[in-house]
Amino acid sequence: MRLVVTGGGTGGHVYPALEVARLATENGAELLYLGSLRGQEGKLCEAREILFKGFPAEPLYSLKTPRGWRSAVALLRARSMAKAHLAAAKPDVVFSTGGYSAGPVLAAAHSLGVPYVIHDGNSVPGRANRMFGRQAKAFLSTFFATERSYTDRPVTRTGQPIRKQLREASLHGSEGAGSAGILPALTGEPPVQTHGRAAHATILVLGGSQGSAYLNEAVPQAIAALDTPVRIIHASGPNHIEATKSRVEKLGLKDYRVEPYLDADAIADAYRQAVLVVCRSGGTLAELAMFGLPSVLVPLPTSADDHQRHNAKEFADMKAATIAEQEPAPYSAAVQAIRSWLCDSTRREAAAKALKEWDVPDATERIWGHLLAAASR
């Protein structure tokens, strides 16, 4: 089978697409990844030795501005280039995870009559997936809420394709919330003893592949106000690491590790250590479910169609997360949310159970099945 994969701009679109690409390759598919030269997909494909063809796509901004007109022209050029690549590749099916780089490819596939399958990792589908969803051979989702927010056609929940490396790590057990109470509640109970020293609960802070300026500022100050000994692993993003480290040092925080980015091995290890995660509410949520980790979620206020808030609500509704609004100092909502999770091991265990039930371990295989069906029609 000849398969074209698209989706990108951000890691939340690229990593699920790459996981499906991995399984397709293992099953003998000929693979081509089409994406934006501006996004992360080119470098990630190169690292995995996946054939990549790029074009100058970028998000579509308001047409009332010069920047908007430039982006519209770039998208038209990208569509023309994507159409040429598709005509040359002659794929049996196209798979899209959305993002601004997917729009030109889906438009080209539609015009050429190439069947395509869409997967959306957010509760509210993105613009490109909505635009071309009605003609898709299948519209797949990560969240249950997608079926309510997108009514143009039936939606099938397959779950989120997650990197095989992380999936395997999650099966080996964890030291944190997913292991049914290895860490005690922090109120009135002694800390765990590890090699002769007290081991405090570990909190993991994630701001996405590029980091979050807000979390980099708010979380260290919230931890300083917490008055509870904890260990922190904080992924700040490559462009924010020095400022975040400086902030941590000025606050006098101990056992607070700041990293620019956590690769697959490092983040798997961090998930297995953590008892709680503080993060935005994008593609990371499926990984939290896989590891059974409760979270304090701070939705990005500017996310398209407010999808991060809707994502967070699905986790909050099943009592697996607390939503903390993006607020100015002293970040009291975040402090209270973190404290309440740390002080209640029973609540953490219930959250872990709910998250494991929400997770779909064979999501990638389910999506591959839909691709096979679409290619054979």
C-alpha positions in Angstrom: 0.0 0.0 0.0 1.2 3.5 -0.8 0.4 5.9 2.1 0.8 9.7 2.4 0.8 11.1 5.9 0.3 14.7 6.8 -0.2 16.8 9.9 2.0 19.3 11.7 3.2 22.6 12.7 3.3 21.4 16.3 4.3 18.2 18.1 0.7 17.5 19.0 0.0 16.8 15.3 3.3 15.4 14.2 3.9 12.7 16.8 0.6 10.9 16.4 1.1 11.0 12.6 4.6 9.6 13.0 3.3 6.7 15.2 0.8 5.7 12.5 3.6 6.0 9.9 5.8 3.7 12.0 3.1 1.0 12.1 2.4 1.4 8.4 6.1 1.0 7.5 6.3 -2.2 9.7 3.3 -3.5 7.6 5.1 -2.9 4.4 3.6 0.4 3.3 5.4 2.8 1.0 5.4 6.0 2.9 5.7 9.7 2.1 5.2 12.5 4.6 3.9 15.9 3.3 4.2 18.9 5.6 5.3 22.4 6.2 8.9 23.6 6.0 8.1 25.8 9.0 6.9 23.1 11.4 8.7 20.3 13.3 7.7 17.5 10.9 10.8 17.8 8.5 13.4 17.3 11.2 11.4 14.5 13.0 11.0 12.7 9.7 14.7 13.0 8.9 15.6 11.5 12.3 13.4 8.5 11.5 14.5 8.2 7.9 11.0 8.9 6.6 10.8 10.4 3.1 9.6 14.0 3.6 8.5 16.6 1.1 7.8 20.1 2.4 6.1 23.3 1.3 5.9 26.8 2.7 2.6 26.6 4.6 1.8 28.6 7.7 -1.3 29.3 9.8 -4.0 31.3 8.1 -4.2 34.7 9.8 -6.9 37.4 9.4 -7.3 38.5 5.8 -7.7 42.0 7.1 -3.9 42.2 7.7 -0.9 42.1 5.3 0.3 39.0 7.2 -3.1 37.3 6.5 -2.8 37.9 2.8 0.8 36.6 2.8 -0.3 33.4 4.6 -3.2 33.0 2.1 -0.8 33.2 -0.8 1.5 30.7 0.9 -1.4 28.3 1.4 -2.3 28.5 -2.3 1.2 27.8 -3.3 1.4 24.9 -0.8 -1.8 23.4 -2.2 -0.3 23.5 -5.7 2.9 21.8 -4.5 1.0 19.2 -2.4 -1.1 18.4 -5.5 2.0 17.8 -7.6 3.5 15.6 -4.9 0.3 13.5 -4.6 0.0 13.1 -8.4 3.6 11.8 -8.5 3.2 9.5 -5.5 -0.2 8.0 -6.5 -1.1 7.1 -2.9 -3.8 4.6 -2.1 -4.9 6.7 0.9 -3.9 9.9 2.8 -3.8 10.1 6.6 -4.2 13.5 8.3 -3.8 14.5 11.9 -4.6 18.1 11.2 -2.7 21.4 11.7 -2.0 24.2 9.3 0.2 22.0 7.1 -2.6 19.4 6.6 -5.0 21.8 4.9 -3.2 22.0 1.5 -2.7 18.2 1.4 -6.3 17.5 2.2 -7.4 20.0 -0.5 -5.1 18.4 -3.0 -6.3 14.9 -2.1 -9.9 16.0 -2.5 -9.3 17.5 -5.9 -7.5 14.4 -7.1 -10.1 12.0 -5.8 -7.6 10.3 -3.4 -9.4 8.8 -0.4 -8.3 10.2 3.0 -8.8 9.4 6.7 -8.7 12.1 9.3 -7.8 11.8 13.0 -8.2 14.7 15.4 -6.5 14.7 18.7 -8.6 17.5 20.3 -12.1 17.5 21.5 -12.9 20.4 19.0 -11.5 19.5 15.6 -9.2 22.0 14.0 -10.0 24.1 10.9 -8.4 21.9 8.3 -10.1 18.7 9.6 -13.5 20.4 9.8 -13.2 21.8 6.3 -12.5 18.4 4.7 -14.1 16.1 7.2 -17.4 15.5 5.4 -15.7 13.8 2.5 -13.3 11.8 4.6 -13.6 8.0 4.4 -13.4 8.0 8.2 -13.2 10.8 10.9 -11.5 9.5 14.0 -11.0 11.1 17.4 -9.1 10.9 20.7 -11.8 12.5 22.9 -15.4 11.4 23.5 -16.4 15.1 23.2 -15.5 15.3 19.5 -18.7 13.6 18.5 -20.7 16.3 20.2 -18.6 19.2 18.8 -18.4 18.0 15.2 -21.8 17.0 13.8 -21.1 17.1 10.0 -20.5 13.4 9.9 -20.2 10.3 12.2 -17.1 10.3 14.4 -15.4 7.1 15.5 -13.3 7.3 18.7 -10.1 5.3 18.2 -8.0 6.9 20.9 -4.7 8.7 20.4 -1.7 7.0 18.6 1.1 7.4 21.2 4.8 6.7 20.6 5.5 2.9 21.0 8.4 3.7 23.3 6.1 5.5 25.8 3.4 2.9 25.5 5.9 0.1 26.4 7.3 2.2 29.3 3.8 2.6 30.7 3.4 -1.2 30.9 6.4 -1.5 33.2 4.7 0.1 36.2 5.4 3.5 37.7 6.6 5.0 41.0 3.9 7.6 40.9 0.2 7.9 40.8 -0.4 5.0 38.5 0.8 2.5 41.1 -2.1 2.5 43.4 -0.7 4.3 46.4 3.0 3.6 46.5 3.3 7.3 47.5 1.4 8.1 50.6 -0.8 11.1 51.2 1.4 14.0 52.3 -0.7 15.1 55.3 0.0 13.2 58.5 2.0 10.4 56.8 5.8 10.0 56.7 7.6 10.2 53.4 8.8 7.1 51.6 12.3 6.1 52.6 14.6 5.5 49.6 18.2 4.4 50.2 18.3 5.9 53.6 16.8 9.3 52.7 13.3 10.7 52.4 11.8 10.7 48.9 9.3 13.5 48.3 6.5 13.4 45.7 7.6 14.3 42.2 5.7 16.8 40.1 6.2 17.0 36.4 5.7 20.3 34.5 5.2 20.2 30.8 4.7 23.2 28.5 4.6 21.4 25.1 7.5 21.0 22.7 8.3 24.7 22.7 7.5 25.3 26.3 5.1 27.7 28.0 6.2 31.1 29.1 3.3 31.3 31.5 4.0 27.9 33.2 7.7 28.8 33.4 6.8 31.8 35.4 3.8 30.6 37.4 4.9 27.1 38.5 8.1 28.0 40.3 6.3 30.7 42.2 3.4 28.3 43.0 5.9 25.7 44.3 7.6 28.4 46.4 4.2 29.1 48.0 3.3 25.5 48.5 5.1 24.9 51.8 5.3 21.2 51.0 8.6 19.5 50.1 8.4 18.2 46.5 10.7 17.2 43.7 10.1 19.0 40.4 11.0 18.0 36.8 10.2 21.0 34.6 10.5 21.0 30.8 10.8 24.7 30.0 11.3 24.6 26.2 14.6 25.3 24.6 14.2 29.1 24.4 13.1 29.5 28.0 15.6 27.4 29.9 18.0 30.1 31.2 15.2 32.4 32.3 13.4 29.5 34.1 16.6 28.3 35.8 17.3 31.8 36.9 13.8 32.2 38.4 14.1 28.9 40.3 17.5 30.0 41.7 16.2 33.4 42.8 13.3 31.7 44.6 15.7 29.4 46.4 13.9 26.2 45.3 15.7 22.9 45.9 15.3 19.6 44.1 13.9 21.5 41.1 15.3 20.2 37.8 14.8 22.3 34.7 15.3 20.8 31.2 14.9 22.4 27.8 13.1 19.3 26.5 12.5 15.7 27.4 13.1 13.1 24.7 11.1 9.8 24.7 13.4 8.0 27.2 13.5 11.0 29.6 9.8 11.8 29.5 9.0 8.1 30.0 11.2 8.1 33.1 9.6 11.3 34.3 6.1 10.0 33.9 7.0 6.9 35.9 8.4 9.0 38.7 5.6 11.6 38.8 2.6 11.6 41.1 1.1 14.7 39.5 1.5 16.7 36.2 1.1 20.4 35.7 0.6 21.3 32.0 -1.4 22.8 29.2 -4.3 20.6 27.9 -3.3 19.6 24.4 -1.9 16.4 23.0 -0.1 15.6 26.3 -3.4 14.5 27.9 -3.5 11.1 26.1 0.0 10.3 27.6 -1.2 11.3 31.1 -4.1 8.8 30.7 -1.8 6.1 29.5 0.4 6.5 32.7 -2.6 7.1 34.9 -1.4 10.5 36.1 -3.8 13.1 37.5 -3.1 16.7 36.5 -3.5 20.4 37.1 -4.4 21.7 33.7 -3.9 25.3 32.6 -5.7 25.7 29.2 -4.1 28.0 26.7 -6.6 30.9 26.5 -5.7 31.6 22.9 -6.1 28.0 21.6 -8.2 27.7 18.4 -11.9 27.4 19.3 -10.9 27.2 22.9 -10.2 23.5 22.3 -7.8 23.2 25.2 -10.5 24.2 27.7 -12.8 21.5 26.2 -10.0 18.9 26.4 -9.4 19.8 30.0 -13.1 19.6 30.8 -13.4 16.0 29.7 -10.6 15.1 32.1 -12.0 17.3 34.9 -15.5 15.7 34.4 -14.1 12.2 35.1 -12.3 13.6 38.2 -8.8 13.0 36.8 -7.8 16.7 36.6 -8.3 20.1 38.1 -8.6 23.1 35.8 -6.5 26.1 36.9 -7.1 29.3 35.0 -4.3 31.3 33.6 -4.1 34.0 36.3 -1.6 36.6 37.5 0.6 36.2 40.6 0.2 34.9 43.3 -1.2 32.0 41.3 -3.4 30.9 44.2 -5.6 28.6 42.1 -2.6 26.6 41.0 -1.2 26.4 44.5 -4.5 25.1 45.9 -5.0 22.6 43.1 -1.5 21.2 43.5 -1.9 21.0 47.3 -5.2 19.2 47.1 -3.9 16.5 44.8 -0.8 15.9 46.9 -2.7 15.6 50.1 -5.2 12.9 48.9 -3.7 9.5 47.8 -7.3 8.0 47.5 -8.2 10.7 45.0 -5.1 10.1 43.0 -5.8 6.4 42.9 -9.4 7.0 41.7 -8.1 9.4 39.0 -5.5 6.8 37.8 -8.3 4.2 37.5 -10.5 6.6 35.5 -7.6 7.5 33.2 -6.7 3.9 32.5 -10.3 3.3 31.5 -10.3 6.3 29.1 -7.0 5.2 27.5 -7.2 3.1 24.3 -4.0 0.9 24.2 -4.5 -0.2 20.6 -5.3 3.2 19.1 -2.6 3.0 16.5 -3.8 -0.4 15.3 -7.4 0.8 15.1 -6.4 3.7 12.9 -4.3 1.4 10.7 -7.4 -0.7 10.2 -9.4 2.3 9.0 -6.6 3.2 6.5 -6.6 -0.3 5.1 -10.4 -0.2 4.7 -10.2 3.3 3.0 -7.5 2.1 0.6 -9.5 -0.9 -0.5 -12.6 1.0 -1.5 
